[in-house]
Amino acid sequence: MKTVCLLIFNVFLLDSCNTNPTATKNNNQNTKVLNENILIVNSSGKFLKGKFVEIKGCKFAISYNHGRIEEISTSDTNFRTKEGIAVGMSFENFKSILNHKIHKIELYNGVDSFYKLESGWVINMNNKLKENNRIAYIFTRDTSLFFSML
């Protein structure tokens, strides 16, 4: 329940970026900083300082710990991993894209299901695996994946 509430809080903050009139462009034309110096709940349930950015039309939350990027996450349905996985995708679609080779599933507190993709991104089903579940968000702690998008 705690994880679900934290995820809802994170998604609410990410969606609220659409209404930020003070969004500023970064020096990269494909990148906009939407909100800075905010608290973000990461996949471990920790509140960390961070910012929301938009890269090539997709919104991401970037959380920092001691000045270093700890995690990059998105609940933007426009983002696709190299495998073609997206937020909102059903468990059935997820399985069919990966040719039903589902393994490396980890349960967090018995509530969330995580799957690390070959690309390095991690999906969260936000519940134990069930046929009607959908991907809640996608994240990584591998900053090279993020910077390769810039």
Summary of the structure (lengths in Angstrom):
residues: 150
radius of gyration: 15.0
end to end distance: 35.2
largest distance: 44.1
contacts: 424
relative contact order: 0.17
helix: 20%
strand: 37%
